[in-house]
């Protein structure tokens, strides 16, 4: 029986890509630590909507806030995304699908009344935490009378 060819250009490339984490990345952990240090409590790696098979990195379900920390390579950062030298067509298509899925996820959550906060992995953790904290405070102040 013929073995299926891998999507990776080499065994080493496959090993590097498989080693990438789907959760608990350094930028995610740094943001979570900063938010926790400042007194916020949240859920980690959770589906914001029951029927949506997509997970947010940090979730405040009662306030309907979902935070995503997007990796520059995987999500096509306009500043830092680099085009893969080998298997470029595959990776270009993969990143475009990721970006399309991100837009769809944001739209679905917003349609359901959620606030979506997206941060790039390279963004300053303190600034991202400031934004999250400000939005949490605003949603808490608005309360259920504003449709939350």
C-alpha positions as CSV (number, residue, x, y, z in Angstrom):
1,X,0.0,0.0,0.0
2,X,1.4,3.4,-1.0
3,X,2.0,5.8,1.9
4,X,0.3,9.2,1.6
5,X,2.6,12.1,1.1
6,X,2.9,14.6,3.9
7,X,1.9,18.2,3.6
8,X,5.4,19.1,5.0
9,X,8.3,19.7,2.7
10,X,10.6,17.6,4.8
11,X,10.5,15.5,8.0
12,X,12.3,18.3,9.9
13,X,9.6,20.8,8.7
14,X,6.9,18.4,9.8
15,X,8.4,18.0,13.2
16,X,8.8,21.8,13.7
17,X,5.2,22.5,12.6
18,X,3.8,19.7,14.8
19,X,5.7,21.2,17.8
20,X,3.7,24.4,17.5
21,X,1.2,24.6,20.4
22,X,-2.5,25.2,19.8
23,X,-2.9,26.7,23.3
24,X,-0.7,27.9,26.2
25,X,1.7,29.7,23.9
26,X,4.1,32.2,25.5
27,X,2.1,35.3,24.5
28,X,-1.1,33.7,25.8
29,X,0.5,32.8,29.1
30,X,2.0,36.2,29.5
31,X,-1.4,37.9,28.9
32,X,-3.1,35.5,31.3
33,X,-0.6,36.1,34.0
34,X,-0.9,39.9,33.6
35,X,-4.7,39.7,33.7
36,X,-4.6,37.4,36.7
37,X,-2.1,39.6,38.5
38,X,-4.5,42.5,38.0
39,X,-7.3,40.5,39.6
40,X,-9.3,39.2,36.6
41,X,-10.6,35.7,36.5
42,X,-11.5,34.0,33.3
43,X,-11.8,30.7,31.4
44,X,-9.0,29.4,29.2
45,X,-9.3,27.7,25.8
46,X,-13.0,27.6,25.8
47,X,-15.8,27.7,23.2
48,X,-17.6,31.0,23.5
49,X,-20.7,29.6,21.8
50,X,-21.9,26.1,22.3
51,X,-22.6,25.4,18.7
52,X,-19.5,27.0,17.3
53,X,-16.5,24.6,17.0
54,X,-14.0,27.3,17.7
55,X,-12.2,28.2,20.9
56,X,-11.1,31.5,22.3
57,X,-7.8,31.9,24.2
58,X,-9.5,33.8,27.1
59,X,-13.2,33.9,27.8
60,X,-15.4,36.0,30.1
61,X,-18.7,34.2,29.5
62,X,-21.0,36.3,31.7
63,X,-19.7,39.5,30.0
64,X,-19.6,37.9,26.6
65,X,-16.0,38.8,25.9
66,X,-13.7,36.5,23.9
67,X,-10.0,37.2,23.6
68,X,-7.8,35.8,20.9
69,X,-4.0,36.0,20.8
70,X,-3.2,35.4,17.2
71,X,0.2,34.1,16.0
72,X,1.9,36.2,13.3
73,X,2.7,33.2,11.0
74,X,-0.5,31.3,11.4
75,X,-2.9,34.3,11.1
76,X,-1.1,36.4,8.6
77,X,0.2,39.4,10.6
78,X,0.6,42.3,8.2
79,X,3.8,43.3,9.9
80,X,5.5,40.0,10.7
81,X,4.1,37.2,8.5
82,X,6.7,35.7,6.3
83,X,6.0,33.6,3.2
84,X,7.3,30.1,3.5
85,X,10.2,29.3,1.2
86,X,9.2,25.7,0.6
87,X,5.7,24.6,-0.1
88,X,4.6,28.2,-0.4
89,X,1.3,27.5,-2.2
90,X,0.2,25.2,0.6
91,X,1.1,27.6,3.4
92,X,-0.3,30.6,1.6
93,X,-3.6,28.8,1.3
94,X,-3.5,27.6,4.9
95,X,-3.0,31.1,6.2
96,X,-5.7,32.6,4.0
97,X,-8.1,29.9,5.3
98,X,-7.1,30.8,8.9
99,X,-7.8,34.5,8.2
100,X,-11.1,33.7,6.7
101,X,-12.1,31.5,9.7
102,X,-11.0,34.3,12.0
103,X,-13.2,36.8,10.3
104,X,-16.1,34.3,10.3
105,X,-15.6,33.6,14.0
106,X,-15.5,37.3,14.9
107,X,-18.7,37.9,12.9
108,X,-20.6,35.0,14.5
109,X,-19.6,36.1,18.0
110,X,-20.5,39.7,17.4
111,X,-23.8,38.7,15.9
112,X,-24.5,36.8,19.2
113,X,-23.6,39.9,21.3
114,X,-20.0,39.1,22.1
115,X,-17.2,41.5,22.2
116,X,-14.2,40.1,20.4
117,X,-10.7,41.3,21.2
118,X,-7.9,40.2,18.9
119,X,-4.2,40.7,19.7
120,X,-1.1,39.8,17.8
121,X,1.5,37.7,19.6
122,X,4.0,40.5,19.2
123,X,1.8,43.2,20.9
124,X,2.9,44.6,24.2
125,X,1.2,42.4,26.9
126,X,0.6,45.4,29.2
127,X,-1.3,47.3,26.5
128,X,-3.4,44.3,25.5
129,X,-4.2,43.7,29.2
130,X,-5.1,47.4,29.6
131,X,-7.6,47.0,26.7
132,X,-9.1,43.8,28.1
133,X,-9.4,45.3,31.5
134,X,-11.1,48.5,30.1
135,X,-13.6,46.4,28.2
136,X,-14.3,44.2,31.1
137,X,-15.0,47.3,33.3
138,X,-17.2,48.8,30.6
139,X,-19.2,45.6,30.2
140,X,-19.6,45.3,33.9
141,X,-20.8,48.9,34.2
142,X,-23.3,48.4,31.4
143,X,-24.7,45.3,32.9
144,X,-27.6,43.1,31.8
145,X,-29.8,46.1,30.9
146,X,-27.7,46.7,27.8
147,X,-28.4,43.3,26.4
148,X,-25.6,41.4,27.9
